[in-house]
Amino acid sequence: MKTMIAFDLDGTLAASKQPLQDDMAATLKALLDVASVAVISGGDWPQFDKQVASRLPEGTKLERLFLMPTTGSKLYRHRDGQWTRIYAEDFSRDEHDHILQALQKAVKACGYDQEKTWGQQIEDRGSQITFSALGQEAPLDAKEKWDPDQKKRGAMQAIIEKELPGLSVKVGGSTSIDITREGVDKAWAIGKLCEHSGVARDEILFMGDAIFPGGNDDPVRAAGIDSIKVRDPAETITAITAVVACLK
C-alpha cells in the first residue's frame, strides 16, 4: 500500500515557477487527508513557499507535507505553526567559489552571457548553484522555446563536468543547470525522504513530467520507485484523484 506520494514541481504540479492553481491546491489538500506528500524540485525555499506552501487552503494537513528544495538537499517541515528547515547540506565557501568560476567560464564559452535575460542567470542556493539561461524571472513562453530538446544545456553540461569532477551537474527545469554534490539527484532525495519520514521505499509513489532517459525525474524510476509519468498539471490532477479514490 502506498502511504507517501512524491512529486516533481515544475511541469507536474504547476507551470514553471508559477504558483499552484486553485484546483491543484484543493487536490493536494484532499490527497493529504489520506497520505503523506513530498515535493522535490531544484528551486530554493522562497520558490517553494511562493509556489506551494502559501497556496494550500486552510485546513490542509501540513504536518504530512515534506517540502524538499534544491533537489532534496534541503528539507522543510511544518512544526509549531511555521515552516522549519530540518537540514541543509550547503557547499563550503571554497566549493562555492570554485563552482562559480567554472560556471562563469562555461557561460562565456557557450555564448550564453549574450542572451536576453530576466533577472540573474546564476543563483546561489546554498546546497545547489543553478544557472538559468534566461534569468530567474524569465517568462514561461520564452523559457519553453529556448531549449526544448536540451541540446544547448547538454553542451554546457559537458563543459562544466570537465571543470568540476566530483560534483553533480544536471539539466533541470526548462532553461537551467543545477550543480550539487556528487550523487545528489531525485533518487538520492527519495533516500533522504525515507530516512526522515520512516516510510519504506515500496510505500512511495512518484509522479513527474520528466520520466524519460536524461530527464531529471528519471533517476527515481531507475532506482526502482513506482512512478507515473504525467504530461502536465492537469494530468497530475487526474492521477491524484484516482490515488485518493483508491486510498480512501
NORZI-V107249 format. One record per pair of residues at least 4 apart in sequence whose C-alpha atoms are under 7 Angstrom apart, sorted by the first residue. I is the first residue (numbers start at 1). GAP is how many residues later the second one is. Records with the same first field share a line. If there is no record, write none. Layout:
I=GAP / GAP
//
This chain:
1=202
2=201 / 202 / 203
3=32 / 33 / 200 / 201
4=31 / 32 / 33 / 199 / 200 / 201
5=31 / 32 / 33 / 199 / 200 / 201
6=31 / 32 / 33 / 198 / 199 / 200 / 201
7=31 / 32 / 33 / 199 / 200 / 201
8=4 / 31 / 32 / 33 / 199 / 200
9=4 / 5 / 30 / 31 / 32
10=4 / 5 / 6 / 7 / 163
11=4 / 5 / 198 / 221 / 222
12=196 / 197 / 218 / 220 / 221 / 224
13=7 / 11 / 220 / 223
14=4 / 5 / 6 / 219
16=124
17=34
18=33
19=31 / 32 / 33 / 36
20=4 / 5 / 31 / 32 / 35
21=4
22=4
23=4
24=4 / 213
25=4 / 30 / 31 / 32
26=4 / 31
27=4 / 210
28=4
29=4 / 31
31=4 / 213
32=4 / 5 / 29 / 32
33=28
34=210 / 213 / 214
36=28 / 29
37=27 / 28 / 29
38=27 / 28 / 29
39=27 / 28 / 29
40=27 / 28 / 29 / 31 / 32
41=27 / 28 / 29 / 30
42=27 / 28 / 29
43=4 / 5 / 26 / 27
44=4 / 25 / 26 / 81
45=4 / 24
46=4
47=4
48=4 / 5 / 21
49=4 / 5
50=4
51=4
52=4
56=4
62=16
63=14 / 15
65=12
66=9 / 10 / 11
67=8 / 9 / 10
68=4 / 6 / 7 / 8
69=4 / 5 / 6
70=4 / 57 / 58
71=114 / 115 / 118
72=114 / 117
73=15 / 16 / 54
74=13 / 14 / 15
75=10 / 11 / 12 / 13
76=7 / 8 / 9 / 10
77=6 / 7 / 8 / 9
78=4 / 5 / 6
79=4 / 5
88=39
89=38
90=36 / 37
91=4 / 5 / 35 / 36
92=4
93=4
94=4
95=4
96=4
97=4
98=4
99=4
100=4
101=4
102=4 / 58 / 61
103=4 / 57
104=4
105=4
106=4 / 50 / 53 / 54
107=4 / 5 / 6
108=4 / 5
110=46
112=21
115=19
116=18
117=17 / 18 / 21
118=16 / 17 / 18 / 19 / 20
119=16 / 17 / 18
120=15 / 16
121=10 / 11 / 12 / 13 / 14 / 15
122=8 / 9 / 10
123=6 / 7 / 8
124=4 / 5 / 6
125=4
127=53
128=50 / 51 / 52
129=49 / 50 / 51
130=46 / 47 / 48 / 49
131=45 / 46 / 47
132=4 / 43 / 44 / 45
133=42 / 43
134=4
138=4 / 5
139=4
140=4
141=4
142=4
143=31 / 32
144=4 / 30
146=29
147=4 / 5 / 27 / 28
150=4
151=4
152=4
153=4 / 18
154=4
155=4
156=4
157=4 / 12
158=4
159=4
160=4
161=4 / 8
166=16
167=13 / 14 / 15
168=11 / 12 / 13 / 14 / 15 / 16
169=8 / 9 / 10 / 11
170=7 / 8 / 9
171=5 / 6 / 7 / 45
172=4 / 5 / 6 / 44
180=4
183=5
184=4
185=4
186=4 / 31 / 33 / 34
187=4 / 32 / 33 / 36
188=4
189=4
190=4
191=4
192=4
193=4
194=4 / 5 / 6 / 7
199=4
201=24
202=23
204=21 / 22
205=20 / 21 / 22
206=20 / 21 / 22
207=20 / 21 / 22 / 23
208=9 / 20 / 21 / 22
209=20 / 21 / 22 / 23
210=5 / 6 / 7 / 8
211=4 / 6 / 7 / 18
212=6
213=5
214=4
218=4
219=4
220=4 / 5
221=4 / 5 / 6
230=5 / 6
231=4
232=4
233=4
234=4
235=4
236=4
237=4
238=4
239=4
240=4
241=4
242=4
243=4
244=4
//
